[in-house]
Amino acid sequence: MAVDLQPILSDYLITLRPLRLDDFESLYAVASDPLLWEQHPCRDRYKRDVFQTLFTDRLKTKGALVVCDNNSGKKIVGSSGYYQFEGDSIVIGYTFLSRARWGGAYNRSLKGLMLDHAFEYVPKVRFHIADSNLRSQKAIEKLGANRIGSFVKTGKGEVERTVFVYEITRGSWQKIKIRD
């Protein structure tokens, strides 16, 4: 069964849909906030040319999604995506939300929709989070993911850094959803 890496997913709060070329300006309006990237290894992603490179790379993956706020006329408020499908797991990452949507419901809704979708295809979902990104580590731990390892990564124009690998299984996610 082929994994649908660009589904349209929706709940009462947000709609996720495939990233399109014409989303650049709306998504850059969100990404241009330097505080979004203060804990990220690539701290200058708020710059137009740096974000353009990320945007172009994400379009090529065919796994990138935009996050639209259902309560503000489907305004784009962030992005996320799927990558590294490896038989029994897939990675969710490259996630960012506008600061107005930090701290709870939006991230939970975003990750919940993406996890539910991924678990239709694989028993494990992973997240790669830079060791410096404490905000993202705490957010993913709130959802029940456990740190299972780390690796060293060097990306295009980026410094070498340690990345933590977090994992959540289908069974543990179902238990968390039941408690909510």
C-alpha positions in Angstrom: 0.0 0.0 0.0 1.5 3.4 -1.0 1.6 6.1 1.6 -0.2 9.3 0.8 2.3 11.9 1.8 0.1 14.9 0.8 -3.4 14.2 2.1 -6.0 16.7 2.9 -6.7 16.4 6.6 -9.1 18.5 8.6 -10.7 18.9 12.0 -12.6 21.7 13.8 -9.5 23.9 14.1 -7.2 23.4 11.0 -7.0 22.0 7.6 -3.8 20.5 6.2 -3.4 20.4 2.4 -0.5 19.9 0.0 2.0 22.7 -0.3 1.8 24.6 -3.6 4.1 27.0 -5.4 1.6 29.8 -5.0 1.7 29.4 -1.2 5.2 31.0 -0.9 4.1 34.6 0.0 1.5 33.5 2.6 3.9 30.9 4.2 6.8 33.4 4.1 4.6 35.9 6.0 4.6 33.3 8.8 8.2 32.2 8.5 9.6 35.8 8.4 9.3 36.0 12.2 12.8 35.6 13.6 11.5 34.2 16.9 10.1 31.1 15.2 13.7 30.1 14.5 15.5 31.2 17.6 16.0 27.6 18.9 16.5 26.1 15.4 20.0 25.3 14.1 19.2 27.4 11.0 18.4 30.6 12.8 18.2 32.7 9.7 15.3 31.0 8.1 13.3 34.2 8.6 15.4 35.7 5.7 13.6 35.6 2.4 16.4 33.9 0.4 17.1 31.3 3.1 13.4 30.5 3.4 13.1 30.3 -0.4 15.6 27.5 -0.4 13.7 25.6 2.3 10.4 26.2 0.5 11.8 24.9 -2.8 13.3 21.9 -1.2 10.0 21.1 0.6 8.0 21.4 -2.6 10.3 18.8 -4.3 9.7 16.3 -1.5 6.1 15.8 -2.4 5.4 15.4 1.4 5.0 19.0 2.5 1.8 20.4 3.8 0.5 23.8 4.8 -1.6 24.4 7.9 -4.7 26.5 7.4 -6.6 28.0 10.3 -10.3 27.1 9.9 -11.3 30.0 12.2 -9.7 32.7 10.1 -10.9 31.9 6.6 -8.3 29.2 5.9 -5.4 31.6 6.4 -2.0 29.8 6.2 -0.5 29.7 9.7 2.3 27.1 9.3 3.7 24.0 7.6 4.7 20.5 8.3 5.4 17.3 6.3 6.2 13.7 6.0 9.5 12.3 4.9 11.8 9.3 5.2 9.2 6.5 4.7 11.1 3.4 5.7 8.8 0.4 5.7 7.6 0.4 9.3 8.1 4.1 10.1 7.8 7.6 8.7 9.1 10.9 10.0 7.0 14.0 10.6 9.0 17.2 10.6 9.8 20.6 9.2 7.0 21.9 11.4 6.4 25.5 12.3 3.4 27.5 13.3 2.9 31.2 13.7 3.6 32.4 17.3 -0.1 33.2 17.8 -0.8 29.4 17.4 1.9 28.2 19.8 1.3 26.5 23.1 -1.3 23.9 22.7 -4.4 23.3 20.6 -2.9 24.0 17.1 0.2 21.9 17.5 -1.9 19.1 19.1 -4.4 19.3 16.3 -1.7 19.3 13.6 0.2 16.4 15.0 -3.0 14.5 15.8 -4.2 14.7 12.3 -0.8 13.7 10.9 -0.3 10.8 13.4 -3.8 9.4 12.7 -3.1 9.5 9.0 0.4 8.0 9.3 -0.8 5.2 11.5 -3.0 4.0 8.7 0.2 2.9 6.9 3.0 2.4 9.5 3.2 1.2 13.2 5.8 3.9 14.2 6.2 7.6 13.6 9.4 9.4 14.3 10.4 13.1 14.8 13.9 14.5 14.3 14.4 17.5 16.6 17.7 19.5 17.0 19.2 19.2 20.5 18.9 23.0 20.8 15.2 23.1 20.1 13.8 22.6 23.6 10.4 24.0 22.6 9.8 21.3 20.0 11.2 18.6 22.3 8.7 19.5 25.1 5.8 19.7 22.6 6.5 16.3 21.2 7.0 14.8 24.6 3.5 16.2 25.6 2.1 14.1 22.8 3.7 10.9 24.2 6.7 10.5 22.0 9.9 9.1 23.6 13.5 9.9 22.7 15.0 6.7 21.2 18.4 8.0 19.9 20.3 10.7 18.2 22.5 11.3 15.2 24.8 14.1 13.9 23.6 16.0 10.9 25.1 18.5 8.5 22.8 20.2 6.1 23.2 22.6 3.2 24.7 25.7 4.6 24.1 24.6 8.1 26.4 23.8 11.0 27.0 20.2 12.2 24.5 19.5 15.0 23.0 16.7 17.1 19.5 15.7 16.3 17.4 13.7 18.7 15.1 11.0 17.4 11.7 10.7 19.0 9.2 7.9 18.4 5.6 7.2 19.0 3.9 3.9 18.2 0.4 3.3 17.0 -0.5 1.5 20.3 0.8 4.3 22.5 -0.9 6.9 20.4 -4.2 5.1 20.7 -3.8 5.0 24.5 -3.1 8.7 24.7 -6.1 9.5 22.5 -8.4 7.5 24.8 -7.2 9.5 27.8 -7.8 12.8 26.1 
